[in-house]
Amino acid sequence: MFKNLGSSEIIIILLILVVLFGSSKISEMAKDLGKTSRELKKVKKEYEDALSDTGETKNKKTNDETKGGA
């Protein structure tokens, strides 16, 4: 997505952001972005754990049925 941005373009974008929002607002926005990122990772992990628990239960049930049917 941003593969073609060089260091000079990034610096210019950052300078424009500082002028528009001010340095204190940018640091606040970065902190909020970090909190949001951590929360999303936490929700993703919980979702993956729930899916893996469901899969393990399903696999155990299938294995039990296979053993009982043989």
N, CA, C and O atoms as a Tripos MOL2 file, in Angstrom:
@<TRIPOS>MOLECULE
protein
  280   279    70     0     0
PROTEIN
NO_CHARGES

@<TRIPOS>ATOM
      1 N           0.8210   -1.1790    0.0000 N.3       1 MET1
      2 CA          0.0000    0.0000    0.0000 C.3       1 MET1
      3 C           0.8750    1.2570    0.0000 C.2       1 MET1
      4 O           0.6580    2.1650   -0.8020 O.2       1 MET1
      5 N           1.8540    1.3090    0.8910 N.am      2 PHE2
      6 CA          2.7230    2.4770    0.9770 C.3       2 PHE2
      7 C           4.1410    2.1210    0.5420 C.2       2 PHE2
      8 O           5.1050    2.6860    1.0590 O.2       2 PHE2
      9 N           4.2750    1.2030   -0.3900 N.am      3 LYS3
     10 CA          5.5940    0.7370   -0.8080 C.3       3 LYS3
     11 C           6.3860    1.8150   -1.5300 C.2       3 LYS3
     12 O           7.6170    1.7930   -1.5100 O.2       3 LYS3
     13 N           5.7050    2.7520   -2.1620 N.am      4 ASN4
     14 CA          6.3960    3.7450   -2.9640 C.3       4 ASN4
     15 C           6.7430    5.0170   -2.1910 C.2       4 ASN4
     16 O           7.2890    5.9540   -2.7740 O.2       4 ASN4
     17 N           6.4400    5.0710   -0.9010 N.am      5 LEU5
     18 CA          6.7670    6.2530   -0.1060 C.3       5 LEU5
     19 C           8.2140    6.1890    0.3620 C.2       5 LEU5
     20 O           8.6470    5.2130    0.9740 O.2       5 LEU5
     21 N           8.9330    7.2300    0.0650 N.am      6 GLY6
     22 CA         10.3070    7.3200    0.5320 C.3       6 GLY6
     23 C          10.3740    8.0570    1.8560 C.2       6 GLY6
     24 O           9.3550    8.5000    2.3850 O.2       6 GLY6
     25 N          11.5720    8.1830    2.3820 N.am      7 SER7
     26 CA         11.7280    8.8490    3.6770 C.3       7 SER7
     27 C          11.3710   10.3250    3.6010 C.2       7 SER7
     28 O          10.8130   10.8710    4.5530 O.2       7 SER7
     29 N          11.6800   10.9790    2.4920 N.am      8 SER8
     30 CA         11.3600   12.4070    2.3780 C.3       8 SER8
     31 C           9.8480   12.6330    2.3450 C.2       8 SER8
     32 O           9.3590   13.5980    2.9320 O.2       8 SER8
     33 N           9.1070   11.7650    1.6730 N.am      9 GLU9
     34 CA          7.6510   11.8980    1.6430 C.3       9 GLU9
     35 C           7.0410   11.6940    3.0220 C.2       9 GLU9
     36 O           6.1070   12.3960    3.4100 O.2       9 GLU9
     37 N           7.5750   10.7310    3.7540 N.am     10 ILE10
     38 CA          7.0710   10.4690    5.1030 C.3      10 ILE10
     39 C           7.3460   11.6570    6.0160 C.2      10 ILE10
     40 O           6.4890   12.0350    6.8150 O.2      10 ILE10
     41 N           8.5190   12.2430    5.9060 N.am     11 ILE11
     42 CA          8.8620   13.4160    6.7210 C.3      11 ILE11
     43 C           7.9340   14.5820    6.4000 C.2      11 ILE11
     44 O           7.4750   15.2760    7.3070 O.2      11 ILE11
     45 N           7.6580   14.7990    5.1270 N.am     12 ILE12
     46 CA          6.7540   15.8810    4.7380 C.3      12 ILE12
     47 C           5.3600   15.6480    5.2920 C.2      12 ILE12
     48 O           4.7300   16.5810    5.7900 O.2      12 ILE12
     49 N           4.8730   14.4270    5.2130 N.am     13 ILE13
     50 CA          3.5470   14.0910    5.7610 C.3      13 ILE13
     51 C           3.5180   14.3390    7.2590 C.2      13 ILE13
     52 O           2.5540   14.9060    7.7740 O.2      13 ILE13
     53 N           4.5680   13.9170    7.9680 N.am     14 LEU14
     54 CA          4.6230   14.1380    9.4180 C.3      14 LEU14
     55 C           4.6490   15.6240    9.7670 C.2      14 LEU14
     56 O           3.9930   16.0470   10.7190 O.2      14 LEU14
     57 N           5.3970   16.4150    9.0090 N.am     15 LEU15
     58 CA          5.4340   17.8640    9.2480 C.3      15 LEU15
     59 C           4.0590   18.4990    9.0320 C.2      15 LEU15
     60 O           3.6400   19.3610    9.8040 O.2      15 LEU15
     61 N           3.3700   18.0730    7.9910 N.am     16 ILE16
     62 CA          2.0170   18.5870    7.7410 C.3      16 ILE16
     63 C           1.0910   18.2230    8.8940 C.2      16 ILE16
     64 O           0.2840   19.0460    9.3240 O.2      16 ILE16
     65 N           1.2010   16.9970    9.3960 N.am     17 LEU17
     66 CA          0.3640   16.5840   10.5240 C.3      17 LEU17
     67 C           0.6470   17.4170   11.7660 C.2      17 LEU17
     68 O          -0.2780   17.7840   12.4910 O.2      17 LEU17
     69 N           1.9210   17.7180   12.0180 N.am     18 VAL18
     70 CA          2.2790   18.5340   13.1780 C.3      18 VAL18
     71 C           1.6980   19.9380   13.0360 C.2      18 VAL18
     72 O           1.1920   20.5050   14.0050 O.2      18 VAL18
     73 N           1.7700   20.4870   11.8500 N.am     19 VAL19
     74 CA          1.2280   21.8290   11.6260 C.3      19 VAL19
     75 C          -0.2920   21.8280   11.7990 C.2      19 VAL19
     76 O          -0.8500   22.7430   12.4060 O.2      19 VAL19
     77 N          -0.9550   20.8110   11.2720 N.am     20 LEU20
     78 CA         -2.4210   20.7600   11.3390 C.3      20 LEU20
     79 C          -2.9410   20.4870   12.7440 C.2      20 LEU20
     80 O          -3.8760   21.1460   13.1980 O.2      20 LEU20
     81 N          -2.3420   19.5190   13.4380 N.am     21 PHE21
     82 CA         -2.9000   19.0670   14.7080 C.3      21 PHE21
     83 C          -2.1230   19.5150   15.9350 C.2      21 PHE21
     84 O          -2.6990   19.5920   17.0200 O.2      21 PHE21
     85 N          -0.8700   19.8050   15.8050 N.am     22 GLY22
     86 CA         -0.0530   20.1450   16.9600 C.3      22 GLY22
     87 C           0.5650   18.8930   17.5540 C.2      22 GLY22
     88 O          -0.0060   17.8060   17.4600 O.2      22 GLY22
     89 N           1.7210   19.0440   18.1580 N.am     23 SER23
     90 CA          2.4600   17.8800   18.6400 C.3      23 SER23
     91 C           1.7520   17.1650   19.7900 C.2      23 SER23
     92 O           1.8150   15.9390   19.8760 O.2      23 SER23
     93 N           1.0870   17.8980   20.6670 N.am     24 SER24
     94 CA          0.4060   17.2410   21.7940 C.3      24 SER24
     95 C          -0.7660   16.3940   21.3090 C.2      24 SER24
     96 O          -1.0080   15.3120   21.8430 O.2      24 SER24
     97 N          -1.4820   16.8640   20.3210 N.am     25 LYS25
     98 CA         -2.6190   16.1130   19.7940 C.3      25 LYS25
     99 C          -2.1410   14.8550   19.0740 C.2      25 LYS25
    100 O          -2.7780   13.8050   19.1660 O.2      25 LYS25
    101 N          -1.0280   14.9590   18.3610 N.am     26 ILE26
    102 CA         -0.4900   13.7970   17.6500 C.3      26 ILE26
    103 C          -0.0500   12.7220   18.6380 C.2      26 ILE26
    104 O          -0.2960   11.5380   18.4070 O.2      26 ILE26
    105 N           0.6000   13.1150   19.7400 N.am     27 SER27
    106 CA          1.0260   12.1130   20.7200 C.3      27 SER27
    107 C          -0.1820   11.4470   21.3690 C.2      27 SER27
    108 O          -0.1550   10.2510   21.6630 O.2      27 SER27
    109 N          -1.2390   12.2210   21.5910 N.am     28 GLU28
    110 CA         -2.4710   11.6510   22.1480 C.3      28 GLU28
    111 C          -3.1050   10.6620   21.1620 C.2      28 GLU28
    112 O          -3.5760    9.5960   21.5580 O.2      28 GLU28
    113 N          -3.1120   11.0250   19.8860 N.am     29 MET29
    114 CA         -3.6770   10.1370   18.8670 C.3      29 MET29
    115 C          -2.8460    8.8540   18.7470 C.2      29 MET29
    116 O          -3.4060    7.7730   18.5630 O.2      29 MET29
    117 N          -1.5280    8.9620   18.8500 N.am     30 ALA30
    118 CA         -0.6610    7.7830   18.7720 C.3      30 ALA30
    119 C          -0.9020    6.8620   19.9650 C.2      30 ALA30
    120 O          -0.9090    5.6400   19.8170 O.2      30 ALA30
    121 N          -1.0990    7.4480   21.1450 N.am     31 LYS31
    122 CA         -1.3750    6.6460   22.3350 C.3      31 LYS31
    123 C          -2.7060    5.8920   22.1770 C.2      31 LYS31
    124 O          -2.7990    4.7080   22.5020 O.2      31 LYS31
    125 N          -3.7150    6.5840   21.6820 N.am     32 ASP32
    126 CA         -5.0140    5.9490   21.4520 C.3      32 ASP32
    127 C          -4.9260    4.8510   20.3930 C.2      32 ASP32
    128 O          -5.5860    3.8180   20.5050 O.2      32 ASP32
    129 N          -4.1120    5.0810   19.3680 N.am     33 LEU33
    130 CA         -3.9140    4.0730   18.3330 C.3      33 LEU33
    131 C          -3.2490    2.8210   18.9200 C.2      33 LEU33
    132 O          -3.6110    1.6990   18.5640 O.2      33 LEU33
    133 N          -2.2890    3.0140   19.8090 N.am     34 GLY34
    134 CA         -1.6410    1.8840   20.4750 C.3      34 GLY34
    135 C          -2.6140    1.0980   21.3340 C.2      34 GLY34
    136 O          -2.5940   -0.1330   21.3250 O.2      34 GLY34
    137 N          -3.4640    1.7920   22.0760 N.am     35 LYS35
    138 CA         -4.4730    1.1160   22.9020 C.3      35 LYS35
    139 C          -5.4270    0.3150   22.0310 C.2      35 LYS35
    140 O          -5.7760   -0.8200   22.3560 O.2      35 LYS35
    141 N          -5.8460    0.9150   20.9230 N.am     36 THR36
    142 CA         -6.7580    0.2290   20.0080 C.3      36 THR36
    143 C          -6.1010   -1.0080   19.4190 C.2      36 THR36
    144 O          -6.7370   -2.0560   19.2980 O.2      36 THR36
    145 N          -4.8400   -0.8910   19.0550 N.am     37 SER37
    146 CA         -4.1110   -2.0220   18.4870 C.3      37 SER37
    147 C          -4.0040   -3.1640   19.4960 C.2      37 SER37
    148 O          -4.2090   -4.3260   19.1430 O.2      37 SER37
    149 N          -3.6830   -2.8380   20.7530 N.am     38 ARG38
    150 CA         -3.6040   -3.8720   21.7880 C.3      38 ARG38
    151 C          -4.9570   -4.5480   21.9930 C.2      38 ARG38
    152 O          -5.0300   -5.7680   22.1400 O.2      38 ARG38
    153 N          -6.0180   -3.7600   22.0030 N.am     39 GLU39
    154 CA         -7.3550   -4.3180   22.2040 C.3      39 GLU39
    155 C          -7.7460   -5.2440   21.0480 C.2      39 GLU39
    156 O          -8.3360   -6.3020   21.2680 O.2      39 GLU39
    157 N          -7.4150   -4.8440   19.8220 N.am     40 LEU40
    158 CA         -7.7180   -5.6880   18.6730 C.3      40 LEU40
    159 C          -6.9420   -7.0030   18.7290 C.2      40 LEU40
    160 O          -7.4850   -8.0570   18.4000 O.2      40 LEU40
    161 N          -5.6770   -6.9480   19.1420 N.am     41 LYS41
    162 CA         -4.8800   -8.1740   19.2710 C.3      41 LYS41
    163 C          -5.4820   -9.0880   20.3370 C.2      41 LYS41
    164 O          -5.5170  -10.3070   20.1690 O.2      41 LYS41
    165 N          -5.9560   -8.4910   21.4380 N.am     42 LYS42
    166 CA         -6.5560   -9.2640   22.5140 C.3      42 LYS42
    167 C          -7.8340   -9.9560   22.0320 C.2      42 LYS42
    168 O          -8.0460  -11.1370   22.3070 O.2      42 LYS42
    169 N          -8.6740   -9.2240   21.3190 N.am     43 VAL43
    170 CA         -9.9270   -9.7960   20.8110 C.3      43 VAL43
    171 C          -9.6240  -10.8860   19.7880 C.2      43 VAL43
    172 O         -10.2880  -11.9230   19.7690 O.2      43 VAL43
    173 N          -8.6210  -10.6580   18.9370 N.am     44 LYS44
    174 CA         -8.2470  -11.6590   17.9380 C.3      44 LYS44
    175 C          -7.7910  -12.9470   18.6120 C.2      44 LYS44
    176 O          -8.1710  -14.0400   18.1920 O.2      44 LYS44
    177 N          -6.9690  -12.8170   19.6660 N.am     45 LYS45
    178 CA         -6.4800  -14.0000   20.3820 C.3      45 LYS45
    179 C          -7.6360  -14.7490   21.0380 C.2      45 LYS45
    180 O          -7.6950  -15.9770   20.9740 O.2      45 LYS45
    181 N          -8.5600  -14.0150   21.6700 N.am     46 GLU46
    182 CA         -9.7150  -14.6580   22.2980 C.3      46 GLU46
    183 C         -10.5560  -15.3860   21.2610 C.2      46 GLU46
    184 O         -11.0320  -16.4930   21.5100 O.2      46 GLU46
    185 N         -10.7400  -14.7690   20.1020 N.am     47 TYR47
    186 CA        -11.5200  -15.3860   19.0290 C.3      47 TYR47
    187 C         -10.8330  -16.6560   18.5270 C.2      47 TYR47
    188 O         -11.4850  -17.6830   18.3360 O.2      47 TYR47
    189 N          -9.5100  -16.5850   18.3120 N.am     48 GLU48
    190 CA         -8.7710  -17.7600   17.8580 C.3      48 GLU48
    191 C          -8.8170  -18.8720   18.8980 C.2      48 GLU48
    192 O          -8.9440  -20.0440   18.5430 O.2      48 GLU48
    193 N          -8.7150  -18.5170   20.1840 N.am     49 ASP49
    194 CA         -8.7940  -19.5220   21.2390 C.3      49 ASP49
    195 C         -10.1650  -20.1830   21.2540 C.2      49 ASP49
    196 O         -10.2700  -21.3980   21.4260 O.2      49 ASP49
    197 N         -11.2090  -19.3900   21.0750 N.am     50 ALA50
    198 CA        -12.5640  -19.9450   21.0550 C.3      50 ALA50
    199 C         -12.7360  -20.8950   19.8720 C.2      50 ALA50
    200 O         -13.3560  -21.9510   20.0000 O.2      50 ALA50
    201 N         -12.1830  -20.5140   18.7180 N.am     51 LEU51
    202 CA        -12.2750  -21.3830   17.5490 C.3      51 LEU51
    203 C         -11.4820  -22.6690   17.7490 C.2      51 LEU51
    204 O         -11.9370  -23.7450   17.3630 O.2      51 LEU51
    205 N         -10.3010  -22.5630   18.3470 N.am     52 SER52
    206 CA         -9.4970  -23.7680   18.5470 C.3      52 SER52
    207 C         -10.1500  -24.6840   19.5830 C.2      52 SER52
    208 O         -10.0840  -25.9060   19.4540 O.2      52 SER52
    209 N         -10.7770  -24.1050   20.6070 N.am     53 ASP53
    210 CA        -11.4940  -24.9180   21.5890 C.3      53 ASP53
    211 C         -12.6430  -25.6600   20.9250 C.2      53 ASP53
    212 O         -12.8710  -26.8350   21.2150 O.2      53 ASP53
    213 N         -13.3620  -24.9970   20.0470 N.am     54 THR54
    214 CA        -14.4650  -25.6260   19.3300 C.3      54 THR54
    215 C         -13.9390  -26.7360   18.4390 C.2      54 THR54
    216 O         -14.5370  -27.8090   18.3650 O.2      54 THR54
    217 N         -12.8300  -26.4890   17.7630 N.am     55 GLY55
    218 CA        -12.2330  -27.4950   16.8920 C.3      55 GLY55
    219 C         -11.7540  -28.7060   17.6680 C.2      55 GLY55
    220 O         -11.9240  -29.8350   17.2090 O.2      55 GLY55
    221 N         -11.1540  -28.4950   18.8460 N.am     56 GLU56
    222 CA        -10.6860  -29.6110   19.6640 C.3      56 GLU56
    223 C         -11.8690  -30.4470   20.1430 C.2      56 GLU56
    224 O         -11.7960  -31.6760   20.1510 O.2      56 GLU56
    225 N         -12.9490  -29.7950   20.5380 N.am     57 THR57
    226 CA        -14.1300  -30.5100   20.9840 C.3      57 THR57
    227 C         -14.7040  -31.3240   19.8420 C.2      57 THR57
    228 O         -15.0950  -32.4750   20.0360 O.2      57 THR57
    229 N         -14.7610  -30.7390   18.6490 N.am     58 LYS58
    230 CA        -15.2870  -31.4280   17.4830 C.3      58 LYS58
    231 C         -14.4080  -32.6310   17.1380 C.2      58 LYS58
    232 O         -14.9180  -33.7150   16.8570 O.2      58 LYS58
    233 N         -13.0700  -32.4340   17.1610 N.am     59 ASN59
    234 CA        -12.1470  -33.5260   16.8380 C.3      59 ASN59
    235 C         -12.2610  -34.6480   17.8530 C.2      59 ASN59
    236 O         -12.2260  -35.8180   17.4720 O.2      59 ASN59
    237 N         -12.3960  -34.3260   19.1390 N.am     60 LYS60
    238 CA        -12.5120  -35.3370   20.1750 C.3      60 LYS60
    239 C         -13.7860  -36.1450   19.9700 C.2      60 LYS60
    240 O         -13.7780  -37.3690   20.0970 O.2      60 LYS60
    241 N         -14.8830  -35.4570   19.6510 N.am     61 LYS61
    242 CA        -16.1550  -36.1330   19.4360 C.3      61 LYS61
    243 C         -16.0480  -37.0600   18.2290 C.2      61 LYS61
    244 O         -16.5390  -38.1880   18.2770 O.2      61 LYS61
    245 N         -15.4220  -36.6080   17.1570 N.am     62 THR62
    246 CA        -15.2570  -37.4210   15.9550 C.3      62 THR62
    247 C         -14.3910  -38.6360   16.2550 C.2      62 THR62
    248 O         -14.7050  -39.7360   15.8020 O.2      62 THR62
    249 N         -13.3090  -38.4660   17.0080 N.am     63 ASN63
    250 CA        -12.4380  -39.5860   17.3620 C.3      63 ASN63
    251 C         -13.1780  -40.5930   18.2370 C.2      63 ASN63
    252 O         -13.0100  -41.7980   18.0530 O.2      63 ASN63
    253 N         -13.9940  -40.1280   19.1860 N.am     64 ASP64
    254 CA        -14.7430  -41.0250   20.0470 C.3      64 ASP64
    255 C         -15.7530  -41.8310   19.2470 C.2      64 ASP64
    256 O         -15.9410  -43.0210   19.4980 O.2      64 ASP64
    257 N         -16.4100  -41.1810   18.2770 N.am     65 GLU65
    258 CA        -17.3700  -41.8790   17.4460 C.3      65 GLU65
    259 C         -16.6820  -42.9330   16.5870 C.2      65 GLU65
    260 O         -17.2160  -44.0230   16.3830 O.2      65 GLU65
    261 N         -15.5040  -42.6050   16.0890 N.am     66 THR66
    262 CA        -14.7510  -43.5400   15.2460 C.3      66 THR66
    263 C         -14.3270  -44.7560   16.0580 C.2      66 THR66
    264 O         -14.4180  -45.8820   15.5690 O.2      66 THR66
    265 N         -13.8720  -44.5530   17.2710 N.am     67 LYS67
    266 CA        -13.4470  -45.6640   18.1210 C.3      67 LYS67
    267 C         -14.6370  -46.5310   18.5080 C.2      67 LYS67
    268 O         -14.5300  -47.7570   18.5370 O.2      67 LYS67
    269 N         -15.7500  -45.9120   18.7980 N.am     68 GLY68
    270 CA        -16.9320  -46.6480   19.2280 C.3      68 GLY68
    271 C         -17.5690  -47.4320   18.0930 C.2      68 GLY68
    272 O         -18.1610  -48.4890   18.3170 O.2      68 GLY68
    273 N         -17.4480  -46.9100   16.8590 N.am     69 GLY69
    274 CA        -18.0680  -47.5590   15.7170 C.3      69 GLY69
    275 C         -17.2550  -48.7110   15.1790 C.2      69 GLY69
    276 O         -17.7790  -49.5040   14.3970 O.2      69 GLY69
    277 N         -16.0020  -48.8410   15.5610 N.am     70 ALA70
    278 CA        -15.1320  -49.8740   14.9870 C.3      70 ALA70
    279 C         -15.2920  -51.1920   15.6340 C.2      70 ALA70
    280 O         -14.6240  -52.1520   15.2520 O.2      70 ALA70
@<TRIPOS>BOND
     1     1     2 1
     2     2     3 1
     3     3     4 2
     4     3     5 am
     5     5     6 1
     6     6     7 1
     7     7     8 2
     8     7     9 am
     9     9    10 1
    10    10    11 1
    11    11    12 2
    12    11    13 am
    13    13    14 1
    14    14    15 1
    15    15    16 2
    16    15    17 am
    17    17    18 1
    18    18    19 1
    19    19    20 2
    20    19    21 am
    21    21    22 1
    22    22    23 1
    23    23    24 2
    24    23    25 am
    25    25    26 1
    26    26    27 1
    27    27    28 2
    28    27    29 am
    29    29    30 1
    30    30    31 1
    31    31    32 2
    32    31    33 am
    33    33    34 1
    34    34    35 1
    35    35    36 2
    36    35    37 am
    37    37    38 1
    38    38    39 1
    39    39    40 2
    40    39    41 am
    41    41    42 1
    42    42    43 1
    43    43    44 2
    44    43    45 am
    45    45    46 1
    46    46    47 1
    47    47    48 2
    48    47    49 am
    49    49    50 1
    50    50    51 1
    51    51    52 2
    52    51    53 am
    53    53    54 1
    54    54    55 1
    55    55    56 2
    56    55    57 am
    57    57    58 1
    58    58    59 1
    59    59    60 2
    60    59    61 am
    61    61    62 1
    62    62    63 1
    63    63    64 2
    64    63    65 am
    65    65    66 1
    66    66    67 1
    67    67    68 2
    68    67    69 am
    69    69    70 1
    70    70    71 1
    71    71    72 2
    72    71    73 am
    73    73    74 1
    74    74    75 1
    75    75    76 2
    76    75    77 am
    77    77    78 1
    78    78    79 1
    79    79    80 2
    80    79    81 am
    81    81    82 1
    82    82    83 1
    83    83    84 2
    84    83    85 am
    85    85    86 1
    86    86    87 1
    87    87    88 2
    88    87    89 am
    89    89    90 1
    90    90    91 1
    91    91    92 2
    92    91    93 am
    93    93    94 1
    94    94    95 1
    95    95    96 2
    96    95    97 am
    97    97    98 1
    98    98    99 1
    99    99   100 2
   100    99   101 am
   101   101   102 1
   102   102   103 1
   103   103   104 2
   104   103   105 am
   105   105   106 1
   106   106   107 1
   107   107   108 2
   108   107   109 am
   109   109   110 1
   110   110   111 1
   111   111   112 2
   112   111   113 am
   113   113   114 1
   114   114   115 1
   115   115   116 2
   116   115   117 am
   117   117   118 1
   118   118   119 1
   119   119   120 2
   120   119   121 am
   121   121   122 1
   122   122   123 1
   123   123   124 2
   124   123   125 am
   125   125   126 1
   126   126   127 1
   127   127   128 2
   128   127   129 am
   129   129   130 1
   130   130   131 1
   131   131   132 2
   132   131   133 am
   133   133   134 1
   134   134   135 1
   135   135   136 2
   136   135   137 am
   137   137   138 1
   138   138   139 1
   139   139   140 2
   140   139   141 am
   141   141   142 1
   142   142   143 1
   143   143   144 2
   144   143   145 am
   145   145   146 1
   146   146   147 1
   147   147   148 2
   148   147   149 am
   149   149   150 1
   150   150   151 1
   151   151   152 2
   152   151   153 am
   153   153   154 1
   154   154   155 1
   155   155   156 2
   156   155   157 am
   157   157   158 1
   158   158   159 1
   159   159   160 2
   160   159   161 am
   161   161   162 1
   162   162   163 1
   163   163   164 2
   164   163   165 am
   165   165   166 1
   166   166   167 1
   167   167   168 2
   168   167   169 am
   169   169   170 1
   170   170   171 1
   171   171   172 2
   172   171   173 am
   173   173   174 1
   174   174   175 1
   175   175   176 2
   176   175   177 am
   177   177   178 1
   178   178   179 1
   179   179   180 2
   180   179   181 am
   181   181   182 1
   182   182   183 1
   183   183   184 2
   184   183   185 am
   185   185   186 1
   186   186   187 1
   187   187   188 2
   188   187   189 am
   189   189   190 1
   190   190   191 1
   191   191   192 2
   192   191   193 am
   193   193   194 1
   194   194   195 1
   195   195   196 2
   196   195   197 am
   197   197   198 1
   198   198   199 1
   199   199   200 2
   200   199   201 am
   201   201   202 1
   202   202   203 1
   203   203   204 2
   204   203   205 am
   205   205   206 1
   206   206   207 1
   207   207   208 2
   208   207   209 am
   209   209   210 1
   210   210   211 1
   211   211   212 2
   212   211   213 am
   213   213   214 1
   214   214   215 1
   215   215   216 2
   216   215   217 am
   217   217   218 1
   218   218   219 1
   219   219   220 2
   220   219   221 am
   221   221   222 1
   222   222   223 1
   223   223   224 2
   224   223   225 am
   225   225   226 1
   226   226   227 1
   227   227   228 2
   228   227   229 am
   229   229   230 1
   230   230   231 1
   231   231   232 2
   232   231   233 am
   233   233   234 1
   234   234   235 1
   235   235   236 2
   236   235   237 am
   237   237   238 1
   238   238   239 1
   239   239   240 2
   240   239   241 am
   241   241   242 1
   242   242   243 1
   243   243   244 2
   244   243   245 am
   245   245   246 1
   246   246   247 1
   247   247   248 2
   248   247   249 am
   249   249   250 1
   250   250   251 1
   251   251   252 2
   252   251   253 am
   253   253   254 1
   254   254   255 1
   255   255   256 2
   256   255   257 am
   257   257   258 1
   258   258   259 1
   259   259   260 2
   260   259   261 am
   261   261   262 1
   262   262   263 1
   263   263   264 2
   264   263   265 am
   265   265   266 1
   266   266   267 1
   267   267   268 2
   268   267   269 am
   269   269   270 1
   270   270   271 1
   271   271   272 2
   272   271   273 am
   273   273   274 1
   274   274   275 1
   275   275   276 2
   276   275   277 am
   277   277   278 1
   278   278   279 1
   279   279   280 2
@<TRIPOS>SUBSTRUCTURE
     1 MET1         2 RESIDUE 1 A MET
     2 PHE2         6 RESIDUE 1 A PHE
     3 LYS3        10 RESIDUE 1 A LYS
     4 ASN4        14 RESIDUE 1 A ASN
     5 LEU5        18 RESIDUE 1 A LEU
     6 GLY6        22 RESIDUE 1 A GLY
     7 SER7        26 RESIDUE 1 A SER
     8 SER8        30 RESIDUE 1 A SER
     9 GLU9        34 RESIDUE 1 A GLU
    10 ILE10       38 RESIDUE 1 A ILE
    11 ILE11       42 RESIDUE 1 A ILE
    12 ILE12       46 RESIDUE 1 A ILE
    13 ILE13       50 RESIDUE 1 A ILE
    14 LEU14       54 RESIDUE 1 A LEU
    15 LEU15       58 RESIDUE 1 A LEU
    16 ILE16       62 RESIDUE 1 A ILE
    17 LEU17       66 RESIDUE 1 A LEU
    18 VAL18       70 RESIDUE 1 A VAL
    19 VAL19       74 RESIDUE 1 A VAL
    20 LEU20       78 RESIDUE 1 A LEU
    21 PHE21       82 RESIDUE 1 A PHE
    22 GLY22       86 RESIDUE 1 A GLY
    23 SER23       90 RESIDUE 1 A SER
    24 SER24       94 RESIDUE 1 A SER
    25 LYS25       98 RESIDUE 1 A LYS
    26 ILE26      102 RESIDUE 1 A ILE
    27 SER27      106 RESIDUE 1 A SER
    28 GLU28      110 RESIDUE 1 A GLU
    29 MET29      114 RESIDUE 1 A MET
    30 ALA30      118 RESIDUE 1 A ALA
    31 LYS31      122 RESIDUE 1 A LYS
    32 ASP32      126 RESIDUE 1 A ASP
    33 LEU33      130 RESIDUE 1 A LEU
    34 GLY34      134 RESIDUE 1 A GLY
    35 LYS35      138 RESIDUE 1 A LYS
    36 THR36      142 RESIDUE 1 A THR
    37 SER37      146 RESIDUE 1 A SER
    38 ARG38      150 RESIDUE 1 A ARG
    39 GLU39      154 RESIDUE 1 A GLU
    40 LEU40      158 RESIDUE 1 A LEU
    41 LYS41      162 RESIDUE 1 A LYS
    42 LYS42      166 RESIDUE 1 A LYS
    43 VAL43      170 RESIDUE 1 A VAL
    44 LYS44      174 RESIDUE 1 A LYS
    45 LYS45      178 RESIDUE 1 A LYS
    46 GLU46      182 RESIDUE 1 A GLU
    47 TYR47      186 RESIDUE 1 A TYR
    48 GLU48      190 RESIDUE 1 A GLU
    49 ASP49      194 RESIDUE 1 A ASP
    50 ALA50      198 RESIDUE 1 A ALA
    51 LEU51      202 RESIDUE 1 A LEU
    52 SER52      206 RESIDUE 1 A SER
    53 ASP53      210 RESIDUE 1 A ASP
    54 THR54      214 RESIDUE 1 A THR
    55 GLY55      218 RESIDUE 1 A GLY
    56 GLU56      222 RESIDUE 1 A GLU
    57 THR57      226 RESIDUE 1 A THR
    58 LYS58      230 RESIDUE 1 A LYS
    59 ASN59      234 RESIDUE 1 A ASN
    60 LYS60      238 RESIDUE 1 A LYS
    61 LYS61      242 RESIDUE 1 A LYS
    62 THR62      246 RESIDUE 1 A THR
    63 ASN63      250 RESIDUE 1 A ASN
    64 ASP64      254 RESIDUE 1 A ASP
    65 GLU65      258 RESIDUE 1 A GLU
    66 THR66      262 RESIDUE 1 A THR
    67 LYS67      266 RESIDUE 1 A LYS
    68 GLY68      270 RESIDUE 1 A GLY
    69 GLY69      274 RESIDUE 1 A GLY
    70 ALA70      278 RESIDUE 1 A ALA
